[in-house]
Amino acid sequence: MLTCKEQVARSSDFIDGQLSFRERLMMHHHLLFCPNCRRFMRQMRLLQATLRELPEPPVPGLDELAARLAAEQKNTIK
């Protein structure tokens, strides 16, 4: 049986369907007996679903522009 630490380490691959049949069985077996890991997996699935609903990433270069404007503002305040 997997430990909780091993379960957490493989959780993303499990959710993404990237584990072998044997690894998936080991994950399911652990989840049958570990309520904490079941809760963790529910939270991971909720997080993944939430991230899918986020809007598209901002325009490229926006972070650099914001940093430059913040630096200019900081220089004018002095």
PDB file with one MODEL, atoms N, CA, C and O in Angstrom:
MODEL        1
ATOM      1  N   MET A   1       0.845  -1.177   0.000  1.00  0.00           N
ATOM      2  CA  MET A   1       0.000   0.000   0.000  1.00  0.00           C
ATOM      3  C   MET A   1       0.896   1.247   0.000  1.00  0.00           C
ATOM      4  O   MET A   1       1.964   1.260   0.611  1.00  0.00           O
ATOM      5  N   LEU A   2       0.446   2.271  -0.683  1.00  0.00           N
ATOM      6  CA  LEU A   2       1.185   3.525  -0.731  1.00  0.00           C
ATOM      7  C   LEU A   2       1.099   4.250   0.601  1.00  0.00           C
ATOM      8  O   LEU A   2       0.142   4.081   1.356  1.00  0.00           O
ATOM      9  N   THR A   3       2.106   5.056   0.878  1.00  0.00           N
ATOM     10  CA  THR A   3       2.021   5.950   2.029  1.00  0.00           C
ATOM     11  C   THR A   3       1.286   7.213   1.575  1.00  0.00           C
ATOM     12  O   THR A   3       1.114   7.444   0.378  1.00  0.00           O
ATOM     13  N   CYS A   4       0.865   8.006   2.520  1.00  0.00           N
ATOM     14  CA  CYS A   4       0.194   9.264   2.175  1.00  0.00           C
ATOM     15  C   CYS A   4       1.135  10.173   1.386  1.00  0.00           C
ATOM     16  O   CYS A   4       0.710  10.857   0.454  1.00  0.00           O
ATOM     17  N   LYS A   5       2.399  10.178   1.759  1.00  0.00           N
ATOM     18  CA  LYS A   5       3.381  11.009   1.061  1.00  0.00           C
ATOM     19  C   LYS A   5       3.508  10.577  -0.405  1.00  0.00           C
ATOM     20  O   LYS A   5       3.587  11.427  -1.292  1.00  0.00           O
ATOM     21  N   GLU A   6       3.528   9.270  -0.665  1.00  0.00           N
ATOM     22  CA  GLU A   6       3.602   8.775  -2.047  1.00  0.00           C
ATOM     23  C   GLU A   6       2.321   9.116  -2.804  1.00  0.00           C
ATOM     24  O   GLU A   6       2.358   9.459  -3.986  1.00  0.00           O
ATOM     25  N   GLN A   7       1.199   9.016  -2.113  1.00  0.00           N
ATOM     26  CA  GLN A   7      -0.092   9.337  -2.724  1.00  0.00           C
ATOM     27  C   GLN A   7      -0.112  10.793  -3.183  1.00  0.00           C
ATOM     28  O   GLN A   7      -0.515  11.090  -4.308  1.00  0.00           O
ATOM     29  N   VAL A   8       0.321  11.691  -2.314  1.00  0.00           N
ATOM     30  CA  VAL A   8       0.332  13.115  -2.643  1.00  0.00           C
ATOM     31  C   VAL A   8       1.283  13.383  -3.812  1.00  0.00           C
ATOM     32  O   VAL A   8       0.972  14.169  -4.707  1.00  0.00           O
ATOM     33  N   ALA A   9       2.443  12.722  -3.796  1.00  0.00           N
ATOM     34  CA  ALA A   9       3.430  12.932  -4.857  1.00  0.00           C
ATOM     35  C   ALA A   9       2.901  12.518  -6.226  1.00  0.00           C
ATOM     36  O   ALA A   9       3.297  13.091  -7.241  1.00  0.00           O
ATOM     37  N   ARG A  10       2.022  11.539  -6.264  1.00  0.00           N
ATOM     38  CA  ARG A  10       1.487  11.037  -7.539  1.00  0.00           C
ATOM     39  C   ARG A  10       0.106  11.582  -7.879  1.00  0.00           C
ATOM     40  O   ARG A  10      -0.464  11.223  -8.909  1.00  0.00           O
ATOM     41  N   SER A  11      -0.427  12.433  -7.037  1.00  0.00           N
ATOM     42  CA  SER A  11      -1.817  12.864  -7.201  1.00  0.00           C
ATOM     43  C   SER A  11      -2.067  13.595  -8.517  1.00  0.00           C
ATOM     44  O   SER A  11      -3.092  13.355  -9.154  1.00  0.00           O
ATOM     45  N   SER A  12      -1.179  14.462  -8.937  1.00  0.00           N
ATOM     46  CA  SER A  12      -1.385  15.188 -10.198  1.00  0.00           C
ATOM     47  C   SER A  12      -1.389  14.235 -11.387  1.00  0.00           C
ATOM     48  O   SER A  12      -2.228  14.343 -12.281  1.00  0.00           O
ATOM     49  N   ASP A  13      -0.441  13.303 -11.386  1.00  0.00           N
ATOM     50  CA  ASP A  13      -0.400  12.323 -12.471  1.00  0.00           C
ATOM     51  C   ASP A  13      -1.652  11.448 -12.463  1.00  0.00           C
ATOM     52  O   ASP A  13      -2.153  11.063 -13.519  1.00  0.00           O
ATOM     53  N   PHE A  14      -2.146  11.140 -11.282  1.00  0.00           N
ATOM     54  CA  PHE A  14      -3.364  10.339 -11.159  1.00  0.00           C
ATOM     55  C   PHE A  14      -4.559  11.084 -11.756  1.00  0.00           C
ATOM     56  O   PHE A  14      -5.321  10.521 -12.542  1.00  0.00           O
ATOM     57  N   ILE A  15      -4.711  12.333 -11.383  1.00  0.00           N
ATOM     58  CA  ILE A  15      -5.827  13.134 -11.886  1.00  0.00           C
ATOM     59  C   ILE A  15      -5.724  13.325 -13.397  1.00  0.00           C
ATOM     60  O   ILE A  15      -6.739  13.325 -14.094  1.00  0.00           O
ATOM     61  N   ASP A  16      -4.503  13.487 -13.905  1.00  0.00           N
ATOM     62  CA  ASP A  16      -4.289  13.699 -15.334  1.00  0.00           C
ATOM     63  C   ASP A  16      -4.318  12.406 -16.140  1.00  0.00           C
ATOM     64  O   ASP A  16      -4.195  12.441 -17.364  1.00  0.00           O
ATOM     65  N   GLY A  17      -4.478  11.261 -15.470  1.00  0.00           N
ATOM     66  CA  GLY A  17      -4.544   9.981 -16.168  1.00  0.00           C
ATOM     67  C   GLY A  17      -3.212   9.520 -16.724  1.00  0.00           C
ATOM     68  O   GLY A  17      -3.169   8.858 -17.761  1.00  0.00           O
ATOM     69  N   GLN A  18      -2.122   9.861 -16.046  1.00  0.00           N
ATOM     70  CA  GLN A  18      -0.798   9.541 -16.550  1.00  0.00           C
ATOM     71  C   GLN A  18      -0.132   8.378 -15.810  1.00  0.00           C
ATOM     72  O   GLN A  18       1.070   8.163 -15.966  1.00  0.00           O
ATOM     73  N   LEU A  19      -0.879   7.636 -15.018  1.00  0.00           N
ATOM     74  CA  LEU A  19      -0.315   6.509 -14.279  1.00  0.00           C
ATOM     75  C   LEU A  19      -0.623   5.198 -14.987  1.00  0.00           C
ATOM     76  O   LEU A  19      -1.592   5.086 -15.737  1.00  0.00           O
ATOM     77  N   SER A  20       0.217   4.222 -14.733  1.00  0.00           N
ATOM     78  CA  SER A  20      -0.019   2.889 -15.291  1.00  0.00           C
ATOM     79  C   SER A  20      -1.215   2.256 -14.569  1.00  0.00           C
ATOM     80  O   SER A  20      -1.673   2.764 -13.546  1.00  0.00           O
ATOM     81  N   PHE A  21      -1.701   1.165 -15.103  1.00  0.00           N
ATOM     82  CA  PHE A  21      -2.835   0.465 -14.498  1.00  0.00           C
ATOM     83  C   PHE A  21      -2.500   0.052 -13.064  1.00  0.00           C
ATOM     84  O   PHE A  21      -3.318   0.219 -12.160  1.00  0.00           O
ATOM     85  N   ARG A  22      -1.309  -0.482 -12.862  1.00  0.00           N
ATOM     86  CA  ARG A  22      -0.880  -0.916 -11.533  1.00  0.00           C
ATOM     87  C   ARG A  22      -0.823   0.267 -10.561  1.00  0.00           C
ATOM     88  O   ARG A  22      -1.270   0.151  -9.420  1.00  0.00           O
ATOM     89  N   GLU A  23      -0.283   1.391 -11.002  1.00  0.00           N
ATOM     90  CA  GLU A  23      -0.200   2.569 -10.144  1.00  0.00           C
ATOM     91  C   GLU A  23      -1.588   3.102  -9.793  1.00  0.00           C
ATOM     92  O   GLU A  23      -1.831   3.517  -8.660  1.00  0.00           O
ATOM     93  N   ARG A  24      -2.494   3.086 -10.769  1.00  0.00           N
ATOM     94  CA  ARG A  24      -3.875   3.532 -10.497  1.00  0.00           C
ATOM     95  C   ARG A  24      -4.539   2.634  -9.457  1.00  0.00           C
ATOM     96  O   ARG A  24      -5.240   3.117  -8.568  1.00  0.00           O
ATOM     97  N   LEU A  25      -4.314   1.315  -9.574  1.00  0.00           N
ATOM     98  CA  LEU A  25      -4.882   0.389  -8.587  1.00  0.00           C
ATOM     99  C   LEU A  25      -4.336   0.676  -7.195  1.00  0.00           C
ATOM    100  O   LEU A  25      -5.082   0.660  -6.216  1.00  0.00           O
ATOM    101  N   MET A  26      -3.035   0.939  -7.109  1.00  0.00           N
ATOM    102  CA  MET A  26      -2.436   1.256  -5.812  1.00  0.00           C
ATOM    103  C   MET A  26      -3.033   2.534  -5.242  1.00  0.00           C
ATOM    104  O   MET A  26      -3.286   2.623  -4.040  1.00  0.00           O
ATOM    105  N   MET A  27      -3.258   3.521  -6.098  1.00  0.00           N
ATOM    106  CA  MET A  27      -3.860   4.778  -5.652  1.00  0.00           C
ATOM    107  C   MET A  27      -5.284   4.536  -5.146  1.00  0.00           C
ATOM    108  O   MET A  27      -5.656   5.008  -4.072  1.00  0.00           O
ATOM    109  N   HIS A  28      -6.069   3.800  -5.923  1.00  0.00           N
ATOM    110  CA  HIS A  28      -7.455   3.510  -5.512  1.00  0.00           C
ATOM    111  C   HIS A  28      -7.479   2.748  -4.187  1.00  0.00           C
ATOM    112  O   HIS A  28      -8.302   3.028  -3.316  1.00  0.00           O
ATOM    113  N   HIS A  29      -6.580   1.795  -4.046  1.00  0.00           N
ATOM    114  CA  HIS A  29      -6.518   1.007  -2.817  1.00  0.00           C
ATOM    115  C   HIS A  29      -6.228   1.916  -1.624  1.00  0.00           C
ATOM    116  O   HIS A  29      -6.881   1.804  -0.586  1.00  0.00           O
ATOM    117  N   HIS A  30      -5.271   2.798  -1.764  1.00  0.00           N
ATOM    118  CA  HIS A  30      -4.944   3.715  -0.674  1.00  0.00           C
ATOM    119  C   HIS A  30      -6.136   4.620  -0.350  1.00  0.00           C
ATOM    120  O   HIS A  30      -6.456   4.852   0.815  1.00  0.00           O
ATOM    121  N   LEU A  31      -6.784   5.124  -1.401  1.00  0.00           N
ATOM    122  CA  LEU A  31      -7.917   6.030  -1.188  1.00  0.00           C
ATOM    123  C   LEU A  31      -9.080   5.344  -0.483  1.00  0.00           C
ATOM    124  O   LEU A  31      -9.844   5.999   0.227  1.00  0.00           O
ATOM    125  N   LEU A  32      -9.225   4.034  -0.668  1.00  0.00           N
ATOM    126  CA  LEU A  32     -10.287   3.305   0.019  1.00  0.00           C
ATOM    127  C   LEU A  32     -10.136   3.385   1.532  1.00  0.00           C
ATOM    128  O   LEU A  32     -11.128   3.411   2.260  1.00  0.00           O
ATOM    129  N   PHE A  33      -8.890   3.425   2.002  1.00  0.00           N
ATOM    130  CA  PHE A  33      -8.633   3.332   3.435  1.00  0.00           C
ATOM    131  C   PHE A  33      -8.174   4.632   4.081  1.00  0.00           C
ATOM    132  O   PHE A  33      -8.000   4.682   5.298  1.00  0.00           O
ATOM    133  N   CYS A  34      -7.977   5.670   3.304  1.00  0.00           N
ATOM    134  CA  CYS A  34      -7.416   6.905   3.872  1.00  0.00           C
ATOM    135  C   CYS A  34      -8.340   8.101   3.622  1.00  0.00           C
ATOM    136  O   CYS A  34      -8.336   8.669   2.530  1.00  0.00           O
ATOM    137  N   PRO A  35      -9.115   8.478   4.609  1.00  0.00           N
ATOM    138  CA  PRO A  35     -10.028   9.613   4.420  1.00  0.00           C
ATOM    139  C   PRO A  35      -9.297  10.940   4.181  1.00  0.00           C
ATOM    140  O   PRO A  35      -9.806  11.811   3.475  1.00  0.00           O
ATOM    141  N   ASN A  36      -8.110  11.092   4.766  1.00  0.00           N
ATOM    142  CA  ASN A  36      -7.364  12.337   4.555  1.00  0.00           C
ATOM    143  C   ASN A  36      -6.933  12.481   3.100  1.00  0.00           C
ATOM    144  O   ASN A  36      -7.024  13.569   2.531  1.00  0.00           O
ATOM    145  N   CYS A  37      -6.469  11.406   2.502  1.00  0.00           N
ATOM    146  CA  CYS A  37      -6.061  11.468   1.095  1.00  0.00           C
ATOM    147  C   CYS A  37      -7.273  11.614   0.176  1.00  0.00           C
ATOM    148  O   CYS A  37      -7.175  12.262  -0.866  1.00  0.00           O
ATOM    149  N   ARG A  38      -8.405  11.027   0.539  1.00  0.00           N
ATOM    150  CA  ARG A  38      -9.628  11.243  -0.250  1.00  0.00           C
ATOM    151  C   ARG A  38      -9.997  12.720  -0.240  1.00  0.00           C
ATOM    152  O   ARG A  38     -10.352  13.279  -1.277  1.00  0.00           O
ATOM    153  N   ARG A  39      -9.915  13.348   0.917  1.00  0.00           N
ATOM    154  CA  ARG A  39     -10.202  14.777   1.024  1.00  0.00           C
ATOM    155  C   ARG A  39      -9.200  15.580   0.192  1.00  0.00           C
ATOM    156  O   ARG A  39      -9.578  16.524  -0.501  1.00  0.00           O
ATOM    157  N   PHE A  40      -7.927  15.202   0.263  1.00  0.00           N
ATOM    158  CA  PHE A  40      -6.904  15.885  -0.521  1.00  0.00           C
ATOM    159  C   PHE A  40      -7.194  15.762  -2.016  1.00  0.00           C
ATOM    160  O   PHE A  40      -7.058  16.739  -2.754  1.00  0.00           O
ATOM    161  N   MET A  41      -7.588  14.581  -2.465  1.00  0.00           N
ATOM    162  CA  MET A  41      -7.884  14.382  -3.891  1.00  0.00           C
ATOM    163  C   MET A  41      -9.112  15.195  -4.309  1.00  0.00           C
ATOM    164  O   MET A  41      -9.142  15.740  -5.412  1.00  0.00           O
ATOM    165  N   ARG A  42     -10.110  15.280  -3.454  1.00  0.00           N
ATOM    166  CA  ARG A  42     -11.273  16.123  -3.766  1.00  0.00           C
ATOM    167  C   ARG A  42     -10.841  17.576  -3.923  1.00  0.00           C
ATOM    168  O   ARG A  42     -11.290  18.268  -4.837  1.00  0.00           O
ATOM    169  N   GLN A  43      -9.977  18.031  -3.038  1.00  0.00           N
ATOM    170  CA  GLN A  43      -9.485  19.406  -3.118  1.00  0.00           C
ATOM    171  C   GLN A  43      -8.659  19.622  -4.389  1.00  0.00           C
ATOM    172  O   GLN A  43      -8.763  20.672  -5.023  1.00  0.00           O
ATOM    173  N   MET A  44      -7.854  18.649  -4.757  1.00  0.00           N
ATOM    174  CA  MET A  44      -7.050  18.749  -5.981  1.00  0.00           C
ATOM    175  C   MET A  44      -7.958  18.832  -7.217  1.00  0.00           C
ATOM    176  O   MET A  44      -7.709  19.629  -8.121  1.00  0.00           O
ATOM    177  N   ARG A  45      -8.994  18.016  -7.249  1.00  0.00           N
ATOM    178  CA  ARG A  45      -9.920  18.049  -8.389  1.00  0.00           C
ATOM    179  C   ARG A  45     -10.666  19.377  -8.453  1.00  0.00           C
ATOM    180  O   ARG A  45     -10.885  19.918  -9.537  1.00  0.00           O
ATOM    181  N   LEU A  46     -11.053  19.899  -7.298  1.00  0.00           N
ATOM    182  CA  LEU A  46     -11.720  21.196  -7.247  1.00  0.00           C
ATOM    183  C   LEU A  46     -10.779  22.297  -7.719  1.00  0.00           C
ATOM    184  O   LEU A  46     -11.186  23.178  -8.476  1.00  0.00           O
ATOM    185  N   LEU A  47      -9.535  22.255  -7.283  1.00  0.00           N
ATOM    186  CA  LEU A  47      -8.542  23.232  -7.719  1.00  0.00           C
ATOM    187  C   LEU A  47      -8.343  23.167  -9.230  1.00  0.00           C
ATOM    188  O   LEU A  47      -8.296  24.199  -9.899  1.00  0.00           O
ATOM    189  N   GLN A  48      -8.227  21.960  -9.761  1.00  0.00           N
ATOM    190  CA  GLN A  48      -8.045  21.793 -11.202  1.00  0.00           C
ATOM    191  C   GLN A  48      -9.246  22.350 -11.971  1.00  0.00           C
ATOM    192  O   GLN A  48      -9.071  23.030 -12.982  1.00  0.00           O
ATOM    193  N   ALA A  49     -10.438  22.071 -11.506  1.00  0.00           N
ATOM    194  CA  ALA A  49     -11.643  22.581 -12.169  1.00  0.00           C
ATOM    195  C   ALA A  49     -11.704  24.109 -12.084  1.00  0.00           C
ATOM    196  O   ALA A  49     -12.107  24.773 -13.040  1.00  0.00           O
ATOM    197  N   THR A  50     -11.306  24.655 -10.950  1.00  0.00           N
ATOM    198  CA  THR A  50     -11.294  26.116 -10.785  1.00  0.00           C
ATOM    199  C   THR A  50     -10.288  26.757 -11.725  1.00  0.00           C
ATOM    200  O   THR A  50     -10.581  27.777 -12.350  1.00  0.00           O
ATOM    201  N   LEU A  51      -9.108  26.167 -11.829  1.00  0.00           N
ATOM    202  CA  LEU A  51      -8.084  26.717 -12.717  1.00  0.00           C
ATOM    203  C   LEU A  51      -8.520  26.693 -14.179  1.00  0.00           C
ATOM    204  O   LEU A  51      -8.171  27.586 -14.951  1.00  0.00           O
ATOM    205  N   ARG A  52      -9.279  25.676 -14.554  1.00  0.00           N
ATOM    206  CA  ARG A  52      -9.781  25.610 -15.940  1.00  0.00           C
ATOM    207  C   ARG A  52     -10.745  26.747 -16.246  1.00  0.00           C
ATOM    208  O   ARG A  52     -10.867  27.171 -17.396  1.00  0.00           O
ATOM    209  N   GLU A  53     -11.428  27.240 -15.220  1.00  0.00           N
ATOM    210  CA  GLU A  53     -12.423  28.293 -15.405  1.00  0.00           C
ATOM    211  C   GLU A  53     -11.825  29.699 -15.410  1.00  0.00           C
ATOM    212  O   GLU A  53     -12.515  30.663 -15.740  1.00  0.00           O
ATOM    213  N   LEU A  54     -10.566  29.820 -15.052  1.00  0.00           N
ATOM    214  CA  LEU A  54      -9.942  31.141 -15.035  1.00  0.00           C
ATOM    215  C   LEU A  54      -9.832  31.699 -16.451  1.00  0.00           C
ATOM    216  O   LEU A  54      -9.747  30.942 -17.418  1.00  0.00           O
ATOM    217  N   PRO A  55      -9.834  33.015 -16.567  1.00  0.00           N
ATOM    218  CA  PRO A  55      -9.695  33.611 -17.904  1.00  0.00           C
ATOM    219  C   PRO A  55      -8.305  33.340 -18.477  1.00  0.00           C
ATOM    220  O   PRO A  55      -7.386  32.919 -17.776  1.00  0.00           O
ATOM    221  N   GLU A  56      -8.193  33.597 -19.762  1.00  0.00           N
ATOM    222  CA  GLU A  56      -6.917  33.400 -20.449  1.00  0.00           C
ATOM    223  C   GLU A  56      -5.838  34.255 -19.795  1.00  0.00           C
ATOM    224  O   GLU A  56      -6.137  35.288 -19.196  1.00  0.00           O
ATOM    225  N   PRO A  57      -4.575  33.821 -19.911  1.00  0.00           N
ATOM    226  CA  PRO A  57      -3.498  34.624 -19.319  1.00  0.00           C
ATOM    227  C   PRO A  57      -3.438  36.013 -19.937  1.00  0.00           C
ATOM    228  O   PRO A  57      -3.876  36.210 -21.070  1.00  0.00           O
ATOM    229  N   PRO A  58      -2.901  36.969 -19.202  1.00  0.00           N
ATOM    230  CA  PRO A  58      -2.831  38.342 -19.712  1.00  0.00           C
ATOM    231  C   PRO A  58      -1.894  38.455 -20.913  1.00  0.00           C
ATOM    232  O   PRO A  58      -1.183  37.517 -21.274  1.00  0.00           O
ATOM    233  N   VAL A  59      -1.926  39.614 -21.498  1.00  0.00           N
ATOM    234  CA  VAL A  59      -1.109  39.908 -22.679  1.00  0.00           C
ATOM    235  C   VAL A  59       0.370  39.734 -22.335  1.00  0.00           C
ATOM    236  O   VAL A  59       0.806  40.166 -21.269  1.00  0.00           O
ATOM    237  N   PRO A  60       1.152  39.103 -23.231  1.00  0.00           N
ATOM    238  CA  PRO A  60       2.588  38.964 -22.965  1.00  0.00           C
ATOM    239  C   PRO A  60       3.240  40.328 -22.762  1.00  0.00           C
ATOM    240  O   PRO A  60       2.907  41.296 -23.444  1.00  0.00           O
ATOM    241  N   GLY A  61       4.166  40.388 -21.824  1.00  0.00           N
ATOM    242  CA  GLY A  61       4.876  41.623 -21.549  1.00  0.00           C
ATOM    243  C   GLY A  61       4.195  42.513 -20.528  1.00  0.00           C
ATOM    244  O   GLY A  61       4.742  43.550 -20.152  1.00  0.00           O
ATOM    245  N   LEU A  62       3.021  42.132 -20.076  1.00  0.00           N
ATOM    246  CA  LEU A  62       2.281  42.959 -19.132  1.00  0.00           C
ATOM    247  C   LEU A  62       3.008  43.069 -17.790  1.00  0.00           C
ATOM    248  O   LEU A  62       3.008  44.130 -17.167  1.00  0.00           O
ATOM    249  N   ASP A  63       3.627  41.972 -17.346  1.00  0.00           N
ATOM    250  CA  ASP A  63       4.358  42.007 -16.078  1.00  0.00           C
ATOM    251  C   ASP A  63       5.540  42.968 -16.158  1.00  0.00           C
ATOM    252  O   ASP A  63       5.807  43.716 -15.218  1.00  0.00           O
ATOM    253  N   GLU A  64       6.242  42.941 -17.284  1.00  0.00           N
ATOM    254  CA  GLU A  64       7.379  43.848 -17.454  1.00  0.00           C
ATOM    255  C   GLU A  64       6.908  45.305 -17.464  1.00  0.00           C
ATOM    256  O   GLU A  64       7.548  46.171 -16.866  1.00  0.00           O
ATOM    257  N   LEU A  65       5.805  45.568 -18.134  1.00  0.00           N
ATOM    258  CA  LEU A  65       5.254  46.917 -18.173  1.00  0.00           C
ATOM    259  C   LEU A  65       4.872  47.388 -16.774  1.00  0.00           C
ATOM    260  O   LEU A  65       5.164  48.521 -16.392  1.00  0.00           O
ATOM    261  N   ALA A  66       4.223  46.518 -16.017  1.00  0.00           N
ATOM    262  CA  ALA A  66       3.822  46.878 -14.656  1.00  0.00           C
ATOM    263  C   ALA A  66       5.048  47.154 -13.793  1.00  0.00           C
ATOM    264  O   ALA A  66       5.041  48.093 -12.996  1.00  0.00           O
ATOM    265  N   ALA A  67       6.097  46.354 -13.938  1.00  0.00           N
ATOM    266  CA  ALA A  67       7.319  46.570 -13.161  1.00  0.00           C
ATOM    267  C   ALA A  67       7.972  47.892 -13.539  1.00  0.00           C
ATOM    268  O   ALA A  67       8.446  48.627 -12.672  1.00  0.00           O
ATOM    269  N   ARG A  68       7.998  48.195 -14.837  1.00  0.00           N
ATOM    270  CA  ARG A  68       8.605  49.448 -15.292  1.00  0.00           C
ATOM    271  C   ARG A  68       7.818  50.657 -14.771  1.00  0.00           C
ATOM    272  O   ARG A  68       8.409  51.639 -14.320  1.00  0.00           O
ATOM    273  N   LEU A  69       6.497  50.582 -14.834  1.00  0.00           N
ATOM    274  CA  LEU A  69       5.664  51.682 -14.332  1.00  0.00           C
ATOM    275  C   LEU A  69       5.835  51.860 -12.822  1.00  0.00           C
ATOM    276  O   LEU A  69       5.880  52.985 -12.325  1.00  0.00           O
ATOM    277  N   ALA A  70       5.930  50.741 -12.099  1.00  0.00           N
ATOM    278  CA  ALA A  70       6.129  50.822 -10.649  1.00  0.00           C
ATOM    279  C   ALA A  70       7.476  51.457 -10.335  1.00  0.00           C
ATOM    280  O   ALA A  70       7.586  52.251  -9.401  1.00  0.00           O
ATOM    281  N   ALA A  71       8.507  51.109 -11.115  1.00  0.00           N
ATOM    282  CA  ALA A  71       9.834  51.696 -10.898  1.00  0.00           C
ATOM    283  C   ALA A  71       9.823  53.190 -11.198  1.00  0.00           C
ATOM    284  O   ALA A  71      10.422  53.978 -10.466  1.00  0.00           O
ATOM    285  N   GLU A  72       9.140  53.582 -12.278  1.00  0.00           N
ATOM    286  CA  GLU A  72       9.059  55.001 -12.626  1.00  0.00           C
ATOM    287  C   GLU A  72       8.301  55.780 -11.545  1.00  0.00           C
ATOM    288  O   GLU A  72       8.691  56.890 -11.181  1.00  0.00           O
ATOM    289  N   GLN A  73       7.238  55.200 -11.049  1.00  0.00           N
ATOM    290  CA  GLN A  73       6.452  55.858  -9.999  1.00  0.00           C
ATOM    291  C   GLN A  73       7.283  55.994  -8.730  1.00  0.00           C
ATOM    292  O   GLN A  73       7.214  57.012  -8.041  1.00  0.00           O
ATOM    293  N   LYS A  74       8.056  54.981  -8.431  1.00  0.00           N
ATOM    294  CA  LYS A  74       8.901  55.013  -7.248  1.00  0.00           C
ATOM    295  C   LYS A  74       9.950  56.121  -7.380  1.00  0.00           C
ATOM    296  O   LYS A  74      10.259  56.795  -6.397  1.00  0.00           O
ATOM    297  N   ASN A  75      10.495  56.315  -8.572  1.00  0.00           N
ATOM    298  CA  ASN A  75      11.493  57.346  -8.811  1.00  0.00           C
ATOM    299  C   ASN A  75      10.900  58.750  -8.723  1.00  0.00           C
ATOM    300  O   ASN A  75      11.576  59.673  -8.269  1.00  0.00           O
ATOM    301  N   THR A  76       9.660  58.925  -9.146  1.00  0.00           N
ATOM    302  CA  THR A  76       9.029  60.248  -9.096  1.00  0.00           C
ATOM    303  C   THR A  76       8.624  60.637  -7.679  1.00  0.00           C
ATOM    304  O   THR A  76       8.539  61.825  -7.366  1.00  0.00           O
ATOM    305  N   ILE A  77       8.379  59.670  -6.834  1.00  0.00           N
ATOM    306  CA  ILE A  77       7.956  59.941  -5.456  1.00  0.00           C
ATOM    307  C   ILE A  77       9.146  60.443  -4.631  1.00  0.00           C
ATOM    308  O   ILE A  77       8.948  61.232  -3.707  1.00  0.00           O
ATOM    309  N   LYS A  78      10.333  60.026  -4.926  1.00  0.00           N
ATOM    310  CA  LYS A  78      11.520  60.407  -4.147  1.00  0.00           C
ATOM    311  C   LYS A  78      11.819  61.834  -4.235  1.00  0.00           C
ATOM    312  O   LYS A  78      12.786  62.300  -3.633  1.00  0.00           O
TER     313      LYS A  78
ENDMDL
END
